[in-house]
Amino acid sequence: MRFRPAINRVRRWLRREDGSASIEFVILFPALMVLFLSSFEVGIYLTRSVLLDRALDLNVRALRLGSLNPPTQAELKRRVCNDALILPDCMNAMAIELVPISTTTWQFPANQVACVDRAAEIQPVVTFSPGAENEIMLVRACAILNPFFGTTPLVMGLPLDPSGGYAVAAVSTFVNEP
């Protein structure tokens, strides 16, 4: 009988409802933060992709008309990086390829866009051939960028390279003007 007051106190303590909102907060807050951070990361990824595509299109026009002086890979990369705006360390993170497309076989390059390998000291060789008059050219640009939040690429299912970055790529074609 002397344990009855202790049992009653335990029952009253178990029936208390103060703090129940804290439990809901603790359960839902991480899920809402992952959703928010993932949507922010997707927005940044899409913005980077659109700006890279726009910058490549602007400079392909200059390349097509012959106003890119000198028509070198370094100059095209510098101009694309200047126009892309929000690609951090763009000159070191981007690879640009320019190859002619044969009009007899219509064979496109079989491999994927060549990207910078930040884990290697020697970067992959990319072709840069300005082409001849009336030749169809394929321009491909790829930049490896770090995500803003470390966990969101895992949630989004983005393929990451060994250094933890994801690829943003843009492709364009044009015909060399005579």
N, C-alpha and C positions, 0 to 999 in steps of 0.2 A: 503494500500500500504506500509505502513512502516513495516509491518510484513513479507513482501516478502524476505528481506535479511536473516531474521531469519529462514524462511522456507527453503530457499536455503542452508543455513549452515547445517540444520538438514538433508536434503537430501544428501548432500555431506558426512556428517558424517556416514549416513546409508550405503552408497555405498563403504566406505573404506574397503579394504581387508587386511590390516595389522592386524596380530593377528589371522588370520583364522587357521593357523597351531596350535596355542595354543588350540583352541577349539577341534580340532581332537585329540590332545595329551590328553587333559583332559577327553575326552570321552573314548579313547582306553586304556589309561595307566592302570586304575584299572582292566579291563578285562585281559590284558596281564599279570599283576602281579599275579592275581588269578590263571591263567593258569600256570605260572612259578612256583609259590609256591606249587600248587597242584602236579605238576609233580615232584618237589623235594621231597615232602612228600611221594608220591607213591614210589619213588626210595628208600627212607630210609625205608619205610615199607617193601618193597620186600627184601631189603638187610638184615634187621633184621630177616625176616621170613626164608630166605635161610640159614643164619648163625645159627639160632636156630635149624633148621632141620639138618644141617651138624653136629653141636655139639651133638645133640641127637644121630645121627647115629654113630658117633665116640665112644660115651660112651656106647651105646647099645652093641657094639662089645665087649668092655671090660666086660660088665655085662654078656653077653652070654658066654664068655670064662672063666668066673670066676676069672678074674684078677682085678676086682673092689674090693678093700680091704679097709675097710669093706663094704659089699654090703648093705648100708643103704640109705635111702632117702636123708639125708643130704649130704652124700659123692657124690651121683650121681648128686644132684643139684649143689654142689660146682664144680664138674668137668665139667658139662654142661655149667655153667656160665663162667668158665675159657676159654672154647673153643668157646663160642658164641661171644666173643670180644666186640661187640658194644651194649650190652643190659645194659642200665644204672640201677644201684641198683638192679642187677639181683637176688641176694639172697633173697631180700624182695619182688621182683615183680613176682617171678616164683613159680608155683606149679607143682610138678611132681607126676604122678600116675603110679603105676606098678601093673597090675592085671593079673591073669591067665585066659586063655580062655578055656572053657570046650570043649574037643574034642568029647563029646557025643552029646551035643546040639548045639555047635558052636554059642552060644549066646554071643554076644559082649555087653559090658556095654551100657545100653540104654541112659544114660544121656550124656550131652555134656562134653567136657573137663572141669575139675574143674579149675577155675582161682582164683587168689588171689582177695579178696574183700578189696580194700584199704580203703573203707569207714567204715568197721567193725573192732572192736578190736579183735574179735575171727575169725580166718580164717576157711574156710570149711575144713572138714576132707577128706583127700584123702587116698586111699588104697595104701599100698606099701607092696607087698608080693613077695619075691624073687622067689617063686615057687619051684617045684621039678624037677628032671632030666626028660628030654624029654617032658617037659610041654611047651605049646605055651603061650607066654607072650605078653601083650600089654602095651606099654609105651606111656604115653601122657604127654606132657609138655605144659604149657600155661603161658605166661608172659603178664602182663598189663603194657603198656608203654605210656608215654605222647607223644602227637604229637609235632612236632617242631613248627608249626604255629597253633594258635588256631582256625582259620577259615577253614583250608583245610580239616579236617575230615568231616565237614558239606558238603563241596563241593563234596568230594569223596563218601559220603554216608556211612561212616564207623559207625558201631554201637559203641557207647561210653558207658562206665560204669558210675555210678553216680559220680565218682571222675574225669571224663573227659579223661580217658585213653582208648586205644583200645587194643584188645587182639591179640597176636601173638601166634599161636599154632603149635605144631608139634606132629606127631604120628608115632610110629614105632612098629614093631612086631619082635619077634625072638623066637627060640626054645632053651631052656636050654640044654647045652651040658652035656653029661654024665660024 
